Amino acid sequence: MVGVYCIGGGNRIVPIGDIARADVERYLKDVKPPSLDITFDPGTSLSGLATRVRARPDRRLRAVPFGGQGVTETIKLAPVRQVWRWGDGQTATFTAATVRTTHTYVRGGHLTATVTTTWGATYTITYQGLTLGPYDATGQLTGQQSRPVTVVTSTPVLISHG
């Protein structure tokens, strides 16, 4: 069989590639995408000044083993794309697992920033102590998170004239 690993004792053929692919598709269909760990610095933004933003996968996110029929898959999720809607009509797209960026709000107000994250996955296959992979999983997960943002309008004031 081309492109599928088959292992078995004697005359027994086990299509582990087919089994693993079906297990991974089922897993991705049923799993809820994880949330990103998002920080805004400062917590209250000032109009006209850059707000630093960091969004990364939760440090506790680990590879997850699952499967059946003597075949175990271990899948690892990672963000492959983040689309930010800052709440002021501006958007930005990033293709890194961890995003460090800035955004400058022009006007004050109570806004909602939203990030839509597309998660990709890789997996390994373990059968009778032999581990194969990693392989790219077909299909992706999409999750969305929102965060309220308070933007205070700043007004410059001359306090000294020298």
C-alpha positions in Angstrom: 0.0 0.0 0.0 1.6 3.3 -1.1 1.6 6.1 1.5 0.2 3.9 4.3 2.3 2.0 6.9 1.2 -1.6 7.3 2.5 -3.6 10.1 1.4 -7.0 11.2 2.6 -10.4 12.4 2.5 -13.3 10.0 -0.2 -12.8 7.4 -1.9 -10.1 9.4 -1.9 -6.6 7.8 -2.8 -3.6 10.0 -3.5 -0.4 8.0 -2.3 1.9 10.8 -2.2 4.9 8.5 -5.9 4.5 7.7 -6.8 3.9 11.4 -4.8 6.9 12.5 -6.2 9.2 9.9 -9.8 8.2 10.9 -9.0 8.7 14.7 -7.4 12.1 14.0 -10.4 13.3 11.9 -12.8 12.2 14.7 -10.7 13.9 17.3 -10.5 17.2 15.4 -14.3 17.1 14.7 -15.1 16.8 18.4 -12.4 18.8 20.2 -13.0 22.4 21.3 -10.1 24.7 20.2 -8.0 25.9 23.2 -7.9 29.6 24.2 -4.9 31.8 23.8 -3.2 33.5 26.7 -3.8 37.2 25.9 -2.3 40.2 27.6 -2.7 43.9 26.8 -0.1 46.3 28.3 -1.1 48.7 29.7 -4.4 47.3 30.8 -6.1 50.6 30.0 -5.0 52.0 26.7 -4.4 55.7 25.9 -5.4 57.0 22.5 -2.5 58.0 20.3 -0.1 55.7 22.2 0.8 52.1 21.3 -0.7 49.3 23.4 1.5 46.2 23.5 -0.4 42.9 22.9 0.8 39.4 23.3 -1.2 36.3 22.4 0.3 32.8 22.8 -0.9 29.2 23.4 -1.4 28.3 27.0 1.8 27.0 28.5 -0.1 24.0 29.8 -1.1 22.9 26.3 0.4 19.5 25.8 0.3 16.8 23.2 -2.8 14.5 23.7 -2.7 10.7 23.2 -5.8 8.9 22.0 -6.9 6.1 19.7 -7.9 2.5 19.6 -7.6 -0.8 17.8 -4.0 -1.1 19.1 -3.0 2.2 17.4 -2.3 5.3 19.6 -2.1 8.7 18.1 -0.6 11.7 19.9 -1.8 15.0 18.5 -0.3 18.5 19.1 -2.2 21.6 18.4 -0.6 25.0 17.5 -2.0 28.3 16.2 -1.2 28.8 12.6 -3.1 32.1 12.0 -4.5 34.8 14.1 -6.8 37.5 12.7 -7.2 40.5 15.1 -10.2 42.9 15.0 -9.2 45.7 17.3 -12.7 47.1 17.8 -11.9 50.3 16.0 -12.4 49.1 12.5 -8.7 48.0 12.1 -7.6 44.4 11.5 -4.3 42.6 11.5 -3.3 39.0 10.5 -0.4 37.0 11.9 0.9 33.6 11.0 2.9 32.8 14.1 2.1 30.6 17.1 2.9 33.5 19.5 2.1 37.1 18.5 3.8 40.1 20.0 2.6 43.3 18.4 1.3 46.8 19.2 -1.9 48.6 18.2 -2.6 52.3 18.5 -6.1 53.4 19.1 -7.0 56.8 17.7 -10.0 57.6 19.9 -11.2 56.7 23.3 -14.1 54.5 24.2 -15.1 51.1 25.4 -14.3 48.6 22.7 -14.0 44.9 22.2 -10.9 43.4 20.6 -11.5 40.0 19.0 -9.0 37.4 17.8 -10.0 34.5 15.5 -7.4 31.7 15.7 -6.9 28.9 13.3 -5.3 25.9 14.9 -3.3 23.3 13.0 -2.2 19.9 14.2 0.5 17.4 13.8 0.4 13.8 15.1 2.5 10.8 15.6 1.3 7.1 15.4 2.4 4.5 17.8 1.9 0.8 17.1 3.5 -2.1 19.0 6.2 0.2 20.4 7.1 1.8 17.0 6.4 5.5 16.7 6.0 7.1 13.2 5.6 10.7 12.2 5.0 13.5 12.9 2.3 14.0 10.2 0.2 17.1 9.4 -3.4 16.5 10.3 -6.0 17.4 7.7 -8.6 19.9 8.8 -8.2 22.8 11.2 -9.9 24.1 14.2 -11.1 27.7 14.5 -11.7 29.5 17.8 -12.6 33.0 18.7 -11.9 35.1 21.8 -13.0 38.6 22.7 -11.5 41.0 25.2 -13.0 44.3 26.4 -10.6 47.3 25.9 -11.0 50.6 27.6 -9.3 53.4 25.7 -8.9 56.7 27.5 -8.5 59.9 25.4 -5.3 61.6 26.1 -4.9 65.3 25.9 -1.4 66.8 25.9 -0.9 69.6 28.5 2.1 71.9 28.5 3.3 72.1 32.1 6.4 74.1 31.8 7.8 76.6 29.4 11.5 77.0 29.6 
